[in-house]
């Protein structure tokens, strides 16, 4: 490794790829601390390390989720501007109306910020279930904005949506399966409220990326062309063709390639043109979600990236619909998008502290002492390799070391080697691999087997979080989120690490990290200093992670703080949402607090009678037990 003086902030930014995935919201300041710019690259910046210290001073313990409201507002403005520019460029005659699908992040403070930010743009909300509809009906009070009702629907769902028309809402009931149509007709006739209907088209082609199966002919939702024609015939017979207002489709979440969107748009555009001949009030086309987030910064079609920009996405949507509608001689539809991931992902940053480390592969080794002490040839040869190592013989030495280690293990397993010699041999082997890895960095060309060495020599940093609760996609689908230390970025990170959480599950770890070329199997980090806290931050976690998280080991929701940053850089904590207490998570799984306390008190009394503890000790133990119910589920 280089001396600490030769390292600089620019190298840290390049190492962690901050400029590649940060979209202008994240940077590193002259103190070597990560900064957040909620209003984009030209707005005021917040020092993340100073911010987390300020959070802790307020007795809010990590792990803590920091939600930057300004980023939400900036994302809404940026998305709307991209479409407005595209509409102007192509002389498109329809309007653009964004919508936020609340399944992406149903937290009310998040939805409220987005609603207010999108009010001037008539931004709608999309719901996919009855509980989501009930939540949104009360708060979605913009009369110019759509309320898009997706998901499976029963009579109560449909009734609630239709009744909301009388109080100024604009619900569009999107038919996901043909059987819903009969229920919609029955309820609308019973209530004497004309429905506004959308058809969800089941595309023939798939999307691209991890969720490509959410599109295509085998998709879970949507109507085939034949089913749409059947629905039109039914509506015509009921004199309800004028109720058809929207064509909806969804090419897939996190589209990694723009080509898949173009194909979907061409198919859906042709369907729109021909449906318009039957349904004169058809005036909206909802292109669904799909606008990706570049989690690894590689700007490729890799599953954690995207090979296009928001501006290209908007231009292609507008241009393709403009061209198809002009050729078909039908009016341009109003465009609706449901780009929830692209709106919400950037605004949340999860900060968590390191509790300790395990460096399994680090052993002190003095090869000269080994040569004096051990008589075993394989052990002595490993020690000699360590003494003779140079940058020129790195690759050959690695091959020799691996063969000698195999010989040593065979001898030990057959009972021909003492445990002391085995310990000497292990120490020499791992010291040799570390030295090879360090010296190989001086080579002009790094062979593949040498390039892999850092991932074999990782420390495990145990961190105060639950992957299953706060980053469930890491565990479930191997999603990559950018992770960096939040300070000490003026120093060279000299430890390759993997992150382990505090659950007792072996899957509770993070060992895949963002990289421009491939998935990196370790994260460069710094040595821990005694008595000095060390923090990591996981970025771009504002979409899906909170609501998908579970309570593995009864580790509940983390503390969350909503941050506002004024133009002069003044920071305000507008909302603090305290994480689950021990008592709350126990109640979720049907443990009664009062009964548990009573059982424990009885157990303590029996211990006093037996003489195992004194009455004074009993009182102290009981007090600590009761207090623990109100504590954070994470380590404090």
Secondary structure per residue as TSV (DSSP state, phi and psi in degrees):
chain	resnum	aa	ss	phi	psi
A	1	X	-	360.0	152.4
A	2	X	-	-75.0	160.9
A	3	X	-	-65.2	153.3
A	4	X	G	-60.2	-30.5
A	5	X	G	-68.1	-26.5
A	6	X	G	-82.0	-11.4
A	7	X	-	-84.8	153.4
A	8	X	-	-148.6	174.3
A	9	X	H	-64.3	-38.4
A	10	X	H	-58.8	-38.2
A	11	X	H	-68.0	-37.3
A	12	X	H	-65.2	-43.0
A	13	X	H	-62.1	-39.3
A	14	X	H	-70.6	-39.8
A	15	X	H	-61.5	-44.3
A	16	X	H	-90.7	-3.6
A	17	X	T	68.3	26.1
A	18	X	H	-58.4	-40.5
A	19	X	H	-71.5	-19.7
A	20	X	H	-81.2	-42.7
A	21	X	H	-104.7	-8.9
A	22	X	S	-77.6	-13.8
A	23	X	T	53.2	26.6
A	24	X	T	85.3	-5.0
A	25	X	S	-87.1	-21.1
A	26	X	E	-127.8	143.6
A	27	X	E	-156.9	-175.0
A	28	X	E	-128.7	132.2
A	29	X	-	-92.5	-177.5
A	30	X	T	-67.7	-17.2
A	31	X	T	-84.3	-4.2
A	32	X	S	80.9	23.9
A	33	X	-	-107.0	144.1
A	34	X	E	-68.2	138.7
A	35	X	E	-118.3	157.6
A	36	X	E	-125.0	130.5
A	37	X	-	-115.3	89.4
A	38	X	T	-59.7	-29.0
A	39	X	T	-96.8	17.9
A	40	X	-	94.0	-177.7
A	41	X	T	-61.3	-26.6
A	42	X	T	-96.3	2.1
A	43	X	S	-93.3	177.4
A	44	X	-	-63.7	149.9
A	45	X	-	-113.6	143.5
A	46	X	E	-110.3	130.3
A	47	X	E	-77.1	114.0
A	48	X	H	-67.8	-34.3
A	49	X	H	-68.8	-43.4
A	50	X	H	-66.0	-34.9
A	51	X	H	-65.7	-43.6
A	52	X	H	-67.5	-33.2
A	53	X	H	-65.6	-37.4
A	54	X	H	-66.7	-36.9
A	55	X	H	-62.7	-44.7
A	56	X	H	-66.8	-36.2
A	57	X	H	-60.4	-25.1
A	58	X	T	-88.8	14.1
A	59	X	T	63.9	34.7
A	60	X	-	-109.7	109.7
A	61	X	-	-85.6	147.7
A	62	X	S	-74.1	156.4
A	63	X	S	-70.9	146.0
A	64	X	E	-138.5	138.3
A	65	X	E	-96.8	120.5
A	66	X	E	-99.4	119.3
A	67	X	E	-107.6	119.5
A	68	X	E	-98.5	103.6
A	69	X	H	-60.0	-34.3
A	70	X	H	-61.3	-34.3
A	71	X	H	-65.6	-40.4
A	72	X	H	-58.4	-47.5
A	73	X	H	-63.1	-40.5
A	74	X	H	-66.5	-36.6
A	75	X	H	-65.7	-40.7
A	76	X	H	-62.3	-46.8
A	77	X	H	-63.2	-40.7
A	78	X	H	-66.3	-43.4
A	79	X	H	-64.2	-45.0
A	80	X	H	-63.7	-42.1
A	81	X	H	-62.7	-37.7
A	82	X	H	-61.3	-42.8
A	83	X	H	-73.8	-38.1
A	84	X	H	-63.1	-39.4
A	85	X	H	-65.1	-39.6
A	86	X	H	-67.7	-40.3
A	87	X	H	-61.5	-42.9
A	88	X	H	-66.6	-42.2
A	89	X	H	-61.6	-38.1
A	90	X	T	-101.8	8.2
A	91	X	T	52.1	42.9
A	92	X	-	-75.7	137.3
A	93	X	-	-92.7	-13.2
A	94	X	S	-87.5	171.8
A	95	X	-	-103.8	171.8
A	96	X	E	-119.0	131.8
A	97	X	E	-132.9	104.2
A	98	X	E	-70.6	156.6
A	99	X	E	-139.7	144.2
A	100	X	E	-107.6	118.2
A	101	X	E	-78.2	114.5
A	102	X	G	-72.0	-11.4
A	103	X	G	-60.3	-23.7
A	104	X	G	-65.8	-38.2
A	105	X	-	-163.2	100.1
A	106	X	-	-84.1	0.7
A	107	X	-	-58.4	126.1
A	108	X	H	-57.7	-43.4
A	109	X	H	-58.9	-33.5
A	110	X	H	-70.3	-47.4
A	111	X	H	-62.0	-39.4
A	112	X	H	-62.7	-43.3
A	113	X	H	-62.5	-43.5
A	114	X	H	-65.5	-40.0
A	115	X	H	-60.2	-47.2
A	116	X	H	-66.5	-39.9
A	117	X	H	-65.4	-33.3
A	118	X	H	-94.6	3.2
A	119	X	G	-60.4	-44.5
A	120	X	G	-70.7	-13.9
A	121	X	G	-105.2	10.3
A	122	X	T	54.8	41.6
A	123	X	-	-71.4	127.3
A	124	X	E	-91.5	179.1
A	125	X	E	-124.8	147.1
A	126	X	E	-117.5	135.8
A	127	X	E	-123.6	152.5
A	128	X	-	-128.0	11.6
A	129	X	S	-159.3	166.4
A	130	X	H	-63.2	-44.9
A	131	X	H	-59.9	-39.7
A	132	X	H	-64.7	-39.9
A	133	X	H	-62.0	-45.2
A	134	X	H	-60.8	-40.7
A	135	X	H	-63.7	-43.4
A	136	X	H	-77.8	-33.5
A	137	X	H	-53.8	-39.4
A	138	X	H	-76.9	-28.2
A	139	X	H	-107.9	-16.7
A	140	X	-	-86.0	82.7
A	141	X	-	-106.2	20.1
A	142	X	-	-90.2	109.0
A	143	X	T	-65.8	-16.3
A	144	X	T	-92.3	-1.6
A	145	X	S	-107.1	148.6
A	146	X	-	-81.1	152.4
A	147	X	E	-118.9	101.8
A	148	X	E	-90.9	119.5
A	149	X	E	-105.6	98.2
A	150	X	-	-101.3	-174.0
A	151	X	S	83.0	172.6
A	152	X	-	-70.9	142.7
A	153	X	-	-129.8	132.7
A	154	X	-	-105.2	-176.1
A	155	X	H	-61.0	-39.9
A	156	X	H	-65.2	-43.1
A	157	X	H	-55.6	-49.2
A	158	X	H	-66.2	-40.6
A	159	X	H	-59.7	-48.5
A	160	X	H	-59.6	-42.4
A	161	X	H	-65.0	-45.8
A	162	X	H	-66.8	-42.3
A	163	X	H	-60.4	-32.3
A	164	X	G	-63.7	-19.8
A	165	X	G	-61.2	-31.5
A	166	X	G	-72.9	-15.4
A	167	X	G	-113.6	24.5
A	168	X	T	92.3	8.3
A	169	X	-	-86.3	161.6
A	170	X	-	-120.1	70.5
A	171	X	E	-76.4	135.7
A	172	X	E	-116.6	116.9
A	173	X	E	-85.1	105.4
A	174	X	E	-86.7	119.4
A	175	X	E	-78.8	116.0
A	176	X	S	-91.0	-31.5
A	177	X	S	-141.3	147.1
A	178	X	T	-59.6	-32.2
A	179	X	H	-64.4	-19.6
A	180	X	H	-67.9	-25.8
A	181	X	H	-61.7	-43.4
A	182	X	H	-61.6	-40.1
A	183	X	H	-66.7	-41.1
A	184	X	H	-61.5	-43.7
A	185	X	H	-64.1	-44.5
A	186	X	H	-62.7	-47.0
A	187	X	H	-67.5	-41.1
A	188	X	H	-65.1	-37.9
A	189	X	H	-69.9	-38.2
A	190	X	H	-66.1	-38.9
A	191	X	H	-86.8	-12.4
A	192	X	T	58.1	44.2
A	193	X	-	-126.8	118.2
A	194	X	-	-68.9	130.4
A	195	X	-	-82.1	155.2
A	196	X	-	-104.9	121.7
A	197	X	E	-116.4	143.9
A	198	X	E	-124.8	151.3
A	199	X	E	-107.4	129.1
A	200	X	E	-91.3	116.6
A	201	X	B	-83.4	131.2
A	202	X	-	-89.6	109.2
A	203	X	-	-71.1	154.7
A	204	X	S	-79.5	-31.4
A	205	X	S	-96.3	153.9
A	206	X	-	-86.9	166.9
A	207	X	-	-81.2	-153.2
A	208	X	S	-140.7	141.5
A	209	X	S	107.1	-163.7
A	210	X	T	-61.8	-33.0
A	211	X	T	-105.2	29.6
A	212	X	G	-62.6	-25.5
A	213	X	G	-75.2	-7.9
A	214	X	G	-74.9	-10.6
A	215	X	S	-113.2	-177.8
A	216	X	S	89.1	175.9
A	217	X	T	-68.9	-17.9
A	218	X	T	-99.0	14.7
A	219	X	-	-64.6	154.3
A	220	X	S	-67.1	-38.9
A	221	X	S	-112.6	158.0
A	222	X	-	115.7	162.6
A	223	X	B	-109.4	140.7
A	224	X	-	-72.9	169.6
A	225	X	H	-58.6	-42.3
A	226	X	H	-62.6	-38.9
A	227	X	H	-69.2	-35.9
A	228	X	H	-63.7	-43.2
A	229	X	H	-64.1	-37.8
A	230	X	H	-62.9	-41.7
A	231	X	H	-64.2	-38.5
A	232	X	H	-63.3	-42.2
A	233	X	H	-61.9	-40.7
A	234	X	H	-64.7	-45.6
A	235	X	H	-64.8	-35.5
A	236	X	H	-64.1	-41.0
A	237	X	H	-67.1	-24.2
A	238	X	T	-98.8	8.6
A	239	X	T	57.1	42.0
A	240	X	-	-121.9	16.6
A	241	X	G	-61.8	-29.8
A	242	X	G	-66.5	-12.6
A	243	X	G	-79.8	-13.7
A	244	X	E	-77.7	114.9
A	245	X	E	-117.4	-22.0
A	246	X	E	-140.9	142.0
A	247	X	E	-108.8	128.2
A	248	X	E	-121.1	141.0
A	249	X	-	-148.9	163.7
A	250	X	-	-143.5	112.9
A	251	X	-	-80.0	-15.8
A	252	X	-	134.2	150.4
A	253	X	S	-75.8	149.5
A	254	X	S	50.1	60.5
A	255	X	-	-66.9	122.0
A	256	X	-	-87.0	-22.8
A	257	X	-	-124.6	133.4
A	258	X	H	-68.8	-23.9
A	259	X	H	-61.2	-37.4
A	260	X	H	-65.3	-36.7
A	261	X	H	-66.5	-42.0
A	262	X	H	-60.4	-43.2
A	263	X	H	-63.4	-42.3
A	264	X	H	-64.1	-41.4
A	265	X	H	-64.2	-39.8
A	266	X	H	-64.7	-41.7
A	267	X	H	-67.6	-49.1
A	268	X	H	-64.6	-35.9
A	269	X	H	-62.6	-41.0
A	270	X	H	-66.3	-38.7
A	271	X	H	-63.1	-42.3
A	272	X	H	-60.1	-47.8
A	273	X	H	-56.8	-42.7
A	274	X	H	-79.0	-32.9
A	275	X	H	-66.7	-30.8
A	276	X	T	-62.3	-24.6
A	277	X	T	-70.7	-24.6
A	278	X	T	-96.9	-33.1
A	279	X	-	-120.9	95.9
A	280	X	T	-67.4	-23.5
A	281	X	T	-90.5	0.9
A	282	X	-	-65.7	112.6
A	283	X	-	-136.8	-3.1
A	284	X	E	-121.5	141.3
A	285	X	E	-125.5	120.3
A	286	X	E	-101.3	111.4
A	287	X	-	-85.2	7.2
A	288	X	-	69.8	-159.0
A	289	X	S	-91.1	-153.2
A	290	X	-	116.8	-27.9
A	291	X	-	-57.5	119.2
A	292	X	-	-82.2	175.4
A	293	X	-	-125.6	130.4
A	294	X	-	-84.9	83.9
A	295	X	S	-67.3	-33.5
A	296	X	S	-102.9	-6.9
A	297	X	S	77.8	9.5
A	298	X	-	-83.9	-14.6
A	299	X	-	55.0	44.0
A	300	X	S	-125.4	-179.1
A	301	X	S	-88.2	15.0
A	302	X	S	-62.0	152.5
A	303	X	T	-62.2	-20.3
A	304	X	T	-102.0	16.9
A	305	X	-	-138.1	-162.7
A	306	X	-	-161.7	139.6
A	307	X	S	-99.2	28.2
A	308	X	S	-149.9	171.6
A	309	X	-	-109.9	168.7
A	310	X	H	-60.1	-39.3
A	311	X	H	-65.5	-40.8
A	312	X	H	-65.4	-40.6
A	313	X	H	-55.8	-50.4
A	314	X	H	-63.7	-43.9
A	315	X	H	-61.4	-41.7
A	316	X	H	-67.7	-40.4
A	317	X	H	-60.0	-49.4
A	318	X	H	-67.5	-46.6
A	319	X	H	-62.5	-46.3
A	320	X	H	-65.4	-44.3
A	321	X	H	-67.3	-37.6
A	322	X	H	-59.8	-47.6
A	323	X	H	-65.9	-46.0
A	324	X	H	-66.3	-42.8
A	325	X	H	-69.5	-37.2
A	326	X	H	-63.8	-43.0
A	327	X	H	-66.1	-33.6
A	328	X	H	-87.0	-3.8
A	329	X	T	56.1	48.2
A	330	X	-	-125.5	155.4
A	331	X	-	-60.6	148.3
A	332	X	-	-67.7	131.9
A	333	X	-	-78.0	157.6
A	334	X	E	-72.2	135.0
A	335	X	E	-97.0	131.4
A	336	X	E	-120.2	136.7
A	337	X	E	-123.5	154.7
A	338	X	-	-123.8	61.1
A	339	X	-	-85.9	64.7
A	340	X	H	-66.3	-43.8
A	341	X	H	-62.2	-45.3
A	342	X	H	-66.6	-27.8
A	343	X	H	-79.5	-39.1
A	344	X	H	-101.0	-24.1
A	345	X	G	-59.4	-44.3
A	346	X	G	-71.2	-21.7
A	347	X	G	-78.3	-15.1
A	348	X	E	-110.1	133.7
A	349	X	E	-126.9	123.9
A	350	X	E	-95.9	120.0
A	351	X	E	-109.8	129.3
A	352	X	E	-141.1	150.5
A	353	X	E	-99.2	152.8
A	354	X	E	-86.8	131.4
A	355	X	E	-94.6	-29.0
A	356	X	E	174.0	-176.5
A	357	X	E	-143.5	159.3
A	358	X	E	-126.9	117.1
A	359	X	-	-110.2	76.8
A	360	X	T	-56.3	-33.0
A	361	X	T	-102.9	19.1
A	362	X	-	-113.0	116.1
A	363	X	-	-135.7	137.5
A	364	X	-	-66.1	136.9
A	365	X	-	-145.4	124.3
A	366	X	-	-110.6	100.6
A	367	X	H	-61.7	-33.0
A	368	X	H	-65.9	-37.6
A	369	X	H	-66.3	-36.5
A	370	X	H	-64.1	-42.6
A	371	X	H	-62.9	-32.0
A	372	X	H	-76.8	-27.9
A	373	X	H	-97.1	-42.1
A	374	X	-	-96.8	143.7
A	375	X	-	-103.7	-6.7
A	376	X	-	-73.7	128.7
A	377	X	H	-64.9	-41.2
A	378	X	H	-65.5	-37.7
A	379	X	H	-68.8	-44.7
A	380	X	H	-63.7	-38.4
A	381	X	H	-66.5	-36.6
A	382	X	H	-63.0	-42.7
A	383	X	H	-62.9	-40.3
A	384	X	H	-67.5	-38.0
A	385	X	H	-59.2	-38.5
A	386	X	H	-64.3	-38.7
A	387	X	H	-70.5	-32.8
A	388	X	H	-93.3	1.4
A	389	X	-	-65.9	139.3
A	390	X	-	-146.7	164.5
A	391	X	G	-57.1	-33.0
A	392	X	G	-70.1	-31.6
A	393	X	G	-105.9	20.5
A	394	X	H	-57.5	-49.4
A	395	X	H	-68.4	-43.8
A	396	X	H	-62.5	-41.8
A	397	X	H	-63.0	-38.3
A	398	X	H	-61.2	-45.9
A	399	X	H	-62.1	-42.7
A	400	X	H	-64.0	-40.7
A	401	X	H	-63.7	-40.8
A	402	X	H	-65.2	-38.7
A	403	X	H	-67.5	-42.3
A	404	X	H	-64.9	-36.7
A	405	X	H	-64.0	-42.5
A	406	X	H	-61.8	-41.6
A	407	X	H	-61.9	-42.0
A	408	X	H	-64.1	-43.8
A	409	X	H	-65.2	-37.8
A	410	X	H	-63.5	-43.9
A	411	X	H	-61.0	-44.2
A	412	X	H	-65.6	-43.3
A	413	X	H	-66.9	-24.6
A	414	X	T	-88.9	-0.4
A	415	X	T	84.1	15.6
A	416	X	-	-98.5	7.7
A	417	X	S	-138.1	139.9
A	418	X	-	-76.8	160.4
A	419	X	H	-67.5	-28.4
A	420	X	H	-66.3	-45.7
A	421	X	H	-64.3	-37.7
A	422	X	H	-60.4	-42.0
A	423	X	H	-63.7	-42.8
A	424	X	H	-61.1	-43.9
A	425	X	H	-64.3	-42.4
A	426	X	H	-61.8	-43.3
A	427	X	H	-61.7	-43.6
A	428	X	H	-63.9	-41.6
A	429	X	H	-63.1	-50.6
A	430	X	H	-71.1	-33.1
A	431	X	H	-65.5	-36.3
A	432	X	H	-66.1	-44.4
A	433	X	H	-63.6	-39.1
A	434	X	H	-64.0	-44.2
A	435	X	H	-66.1	-38.9
A	436	X	H	-62.0	-44.6
A	437	X	H	-60.6	-41.6
A	438	X	H	-68.3	-46.2
A	439	X	H	-70.3	-30.7
A	440	X	H	-65.3	-21.8
A	441	X	T	-64.8	-17.7
A	442	X	T	-85.6	-6.7
A	443	X	-	-76.3	144.0
A	444	X	S	-68.0	-40.9
A	445	X	S	-118.5	129.8
A	446	X	-	-106.3	109.2
A	447	X	-	-60.1	156.8
A	448	X	H	-60.2	-40.9
A	449	X	H	-69.4	-28.0
A	450	X	H	-77.8	-32.8
A	451	X	H	-65.0	-28.2
A	452	X	T	-79.7	-12.2
A	453	X	H	-58.0	-44.7
A	454	X	H	-55.8	-34.7
A	455	X	H	-71.5	-16.6
A	456	X	H	-90.3	-11.2
A	457	X	S	-115.8	28.7
A	458	X	-	-77.4	144.8
A	459	X	E	-84.1	157.5
A	460	X	E	-104.7	118.8
A	461	X	E	-97.6	115.8
A	462	X	E	-83.1	123.9
A	463	X	E	-122.0	152.4
A	464	X	S	-83.6	73.9
A	465	X	S	-160.2	168.1
A	466	X	-	-117.0	118.5
A	467	X	H	-58.9	-38.1
A	468	X	H	-67.4	-29.7
A	469	X	H	-86.7	-48.1
A	470	X	H	-99.8	-24.9
A	471	X	-	-134.9	56.2
A	472	X	H	-60.9	-28.4
A	473	X	H	-68.5	-23.0
A	474	X	H	-62.0	-44.7
A	475	X	H	-76.7	-44.4
A	476	X	H	-77.8	-41.6
A	477	X	H	-130.3	12.3
A	478	X	-	59.4	36.2
A	479	X	-	-65.3	143.1
A	480	X	-	-100.3	128.8
A	481	X	-	-117.6	140.7
A	482	X	-	-63.5	132.2
A	483	X	E	-133.3	132.9
A	484	X	E	-141.7	158.8
A	485	X	E	-65.9	153.2
A	486	X	S	-98.6	-5.7
A	487	X	S	-146.0	-176.5
A	488	X	-	63.2	25.1
A	489	X	T	-82.6	3.3
A	490	X	T	-83.2	-13.7
A	491	X	S	-101.1	150.9
A	492	X	-	-74.9	127.1
A	493	X	-	-72.8	118.6
A	494	X	-	-108.9	7.3
A	495	X	E	-124.5	119.3
A	496	X	E	-77.8	125.0
A	497	X	E	-130.8	156.4
A	498	X	E	-114.5	155.8
A	499	X	E	-105.7	128.3
A	500	X	E	-115.3	138.9
A	501	X	-	-90.1	-173.1
A	502	X	S	-99.0	11.4
A	503	X	S	-77.0	167.2
A	504	X	S	-95.5	19.3
A	505	X	-	-101.8	132.8
A	506	X	T	-66.1	-19.6
A	507	X	T	-80.1	-6.2
A	508	X	-	-80.0	67.0
A	509	X	E	-150.9	162.9
A	510	X	E	-124.1	114.2
A	511	X	-	-134.1	24.0
A	512	X	-	-133.2	124.3
A	513	X	B	-132.6	158.1
A	514	X	-	-64.7	139.0
A	515	X	-	-156.6	146.3
A	516	X	S	-69.0	-33.7
A	517	X	S	-93.9	-35.8
A	518	X	S	-162.2	-176.6
A	519	X	-	-78.6	124.5
A	520	X	B	-85.4	134.7
A	521	X	S	-94.2	11.3
A	522	X	S	-153.3	161.5
A	523	X	E	-114.4	124.3
A	524	X	E	-66.4	128.9
A	525	X	E	-140.8	178.8
A	526	X	-	-104.6	157.3
A	527	X	-	-59.0	142.9
A	528	X	-	-78.6	139.9
A	529	X	-	-105.4	133.5
A	530	X	T	-55.8	129.4
A	531	X	T	78.7	0.4
A	532	X	-	-114.3	122.3
A	533	X	-	-66.9	150.5
A	534	X	-	-132.5	128.7
A	535	X	E	-121.3	142.8
A	536	X	E	-108.9	156.5
A	537	X	E	-127.3	134.8
A	538	X	E	-103.2	125.8
A	539	X	-	-104.1	164.3
A	540	X	S	63.4	37.0
A	541	X	-	-104.8	17.3
A	542	X	-	-81.6	-6.6
A	543	X	S	-111.0	120.2
A	544	X	S	75.3	-27.6
A	545	X	H	-64.8	-40.9
A	546	X	H	-65.5	-44.6
A	547	X	H	-80.0	-24.5
A	548	X	H	-84.0	-15.7
A	549	X	-	-61.9	145.2
A	550	X	-	-114.7	-176.6
A	551	X	-	-112.4	46.2
A	552	X	G	-53.1	132.1
A	553	X	G	60.7	18.5
A	554	X	G	59.5	34.0
A	555	X	-	-91.2	114.5
A	556	X	-	-90.8	-163.2
A	557	X	-	-59.1	145.4
A	558	X	-	-82.1	165.8
A	559	X	E	-61.6	145.5
A	560	X	E	-135.4	138.8
A	561	X	E	-128.7	127.3
A	562	X	E	-90.4	129.7
A	563	X	E	-114.0	129.8
A	564	X	E	-113.7	140.5
A	565	X	E	-125.2	117.0
A	566	X	-	-72.2	169.9
A	567	X	T	-60.6	-29.9
A	568	X	T	-87.3	5.9
A	569	X	-	90.6	1.0
A	570	X	-	-65.9	132.4
A	571	X	E	-102.1	133.9
A	572	X	E	-127.3	134.5
A	573	X	E	-90.5	98.1
A	574	X	E	-81.3	-23.3
A	575	X	E	-157.7	128.5
A	576	X	E	-115.9	121.3
A	577	X	E	-109.8	107.9
A	578	X	-	-73.8	140.8
A	579	X	-	-67.4	170.7
A	580	X	-	-62.9	141.1
A	581	X	B	-87.4	167.9
A	582	X	H	-59.4	-43.3
A	583	X	H	-61.3	-37.3
A	584	X	H	-68.1	-44.4
A	585	X	H	-70.0	-31.6
A	586	X	H	-66.1	-36.8
A	587	X	H	-65.8	-33.6
A	588	X	H	-59.3	-31.0
A	589	X	T	-107.9	29.0
A	590	X	T	67.0	30.2
A	591	X	-	-94.7	125.8
A	592	X	-	-87.4	119.4
A	593	X	H	-56.1	-49.2
A	594	X	H	-63.5	-37.1
A	595	X	H	-70.4	-39.5
A	596	X	H	-62.3	-43.0
A	597	X	H	-62.6	-41.3
A	598	X	H	-66.1	-42.7
A	599	X	H	-60.4	-42.1
A	600	X	H	-67.5	-38.9
A	601	X	H	-62.5	-40.5
A	602	X	H	-65.0	-39.1
A	603	X	H	-64.4	-40.5
A	604	X	H	-65.2	-38.9
A	605	X	H	-64.7	-39.9
A	606	X	H	-63.9	-37.4
A	607	X	H	-66.4	-35.6
A	608	X	H	-64.9	-44.2
A	609	X	H	-61.3	-38.4
A	610	X	H	-75.3	-14.1
A	611	X	T	86.3	10.4
A	612	X	S	-70.0	-33.5
A	613	X	S	-138.3	159.8
A	614	X	-	-87.3	163.0
A	615	X	H	-57.8	-36.5
A	616	X	H	-65.5	-43.5
A	617	X	H	-62.6	-39.0
A	618	X	H	-59.6	-44.8
A	619	X	H	-63.5	-40.9
A	620	X	H	-67.8	-43.3
A	621	X	H	-63.5	-41.6
A	622	X	H	-63.4	-41.6
A	623	X	H	-62.5	-44.4
A	624	X	H	-63.7	-39.0
A	625	X	H	-62.9	-47.2
A	626	X	H	-64.2	-42.7
A	627	X	H	-62.6	-31.4
A	628	X	H	-63.2	-25.8
A	629	X	T	-61.8	-29.7
A	630	X	T	-92.5	0.4
A	631	X	S	-83.6	164.5
A	632	X	B	-66.4	144.9
A	633	X	S	-73.4	-17.0
A	634	X	S	-92.8	173.2
A	635	X	-	-77.8	133.4
A	636	X	-	-112.7	360.0
